[in-house]
Amino acid sequence: MTKNGASVSEDSFVFNLGRLWEVAILEHWDDAVYLYEFIQKITSPEIKKRFSKELKGLWTEIERQSCEGVDKALEKILKW
């Protein structure tokens, strides 16, 4: 646990989603695919289960190469 009570996995999940957002807004879609796959690989099963619907939506927007769609999908996950 970190000081704010989040697990390392949760912190890593949020950090890497931020990295994904950065490459998506630059329209570096190969990097976005890589980061999505990386996030899937390192994220705990509990977090992936909790956000399964939202992560599927994020993947769809990456496949569509939609900056706006990625932004909206991330808003749903991160509740910005």
C-alpha positions as CSV (number, residue, x, y, z in Angstrom):
1,M,0.0,0.0,0.0
2,T,1.1,3.6,-0.6
3,K,0.5,6.5,1.7
4,N,-3.0,7.2,0.2
5,G,-4.0,3.5,0.5
6,A,-3.7,2.6,-3.2
7,S,-1.8,-0.5,-4.0
8,V,1.3,-0.4,-6.2
9,S,-0.7,-2.2,-8.9
10,E,-3.4,0.6,-8.8
11,D,-0.7,3.3,-9.0
12,S,1.0,1.5,-11.9
13,F,-2.4,1.1,-13.6
14,V,-3.2,4.8,-13.4
15,F,0.3,5.8,-14.4
16,N,0.4,3.6,-17.5
17,L,-3.1,4.7,-18.5
18,G,-1.7,8.3,-18.4
19,R,1.2,7.2,-20.7
20,L,-1.3,5.6,-23.0
21,W,-3.3,8.8,-23.2
22,E,-0.2,10.8,-24.0
23,V,0.7,8.6,-27.0
24,A,-3.0,8.5,-28.2
25,I,-3.3,12.3,-28.3
26,L,-0.1,12.3,-30.4
27,E,-1.8,9.7,-32.6
28,H,1.1,7.2,-32.1
29,W,-1.3,4.3,-32.4
30,D,1.4,1.5,-32.4
31,D,2.6,2.8,-29.1
32,A,-1.0,2.9,-27.8
33,V,-1.4,-0.7,-28.7
34,Y,1.9,-1.6,-27.0
35,L,0.9,0.2,-23.8
36,Y,-2.6,-1.3,-23.8
37,E,-1.1,-4.8,-24.1
38,F,1.6,-3.9,-21.4
39,I,-1.2,-2.7,-19.1
40,Q,-3.1,-5.9,-19.6
41,K,0.0,-7.9,-18.8
42,I,1.1,-6.2,-15.6
43,T,-2.3,-5.2,-14.1
44,S,-3.7,-7.4,-11.3
45,P,-6.6,-9.6,-12.2
46,E,-8.8,-7.8,-9.7
47,I,-8.3,-4.4,-11.4
48,K,-8.8,-5.9,-14.8
49,K,-12.0,-7.6,-13.7
50,R,-13.3,-4.3,-12.1
51,F,-12.7,-2.4,-15.3
52,S,-13.3,-5.1,-17.9
53,K,-16.1,-3.3,-19.7
54,E,-14.2,0.0,-19.7
55,L,-11.0,-1.6,-20.9
56,K,-12.8,-3.3,-23.8
57,G,-14.2,0.1,-24.7
58,L,-10.7,1.6,-24.5
59,W,-9.4,-1.1,-26.8
60,T,-12.2,-0.5,-29.3
61,E,-11.3,3.2,-29.4
62,I,-7.6,2.4,-29.9
63,E,-8.5,0.1,-32.8
64,R,-10.6,2.9,-34.3
65,Q,-7.7,5.3,-33.8
66,S,-10.0,7.8,-32.1
67,C,-8.3,10.4,-29.8
68,E,-11.6,11.6,-28.6
69,G,-12.8,8.0,-28.0
70,V,-9.7,7.1,-26.0
71,D,-10.1,10.3,-23.9
72,K,-13.8,9.4,-23.1
73,A,-12.9,5.8,-22.3
74,L,-10.2,6.9,-19.9
75,E,-12.6,9.3,-18.3
76,K,-14.8,6.4,-17.5
77,I,-12.0,4.4,-16.0
78,L,-10.3,7.2,-14.1
79,K,-13.5,9.2,-13.3
80,W,-11.8,12.5,-14.2
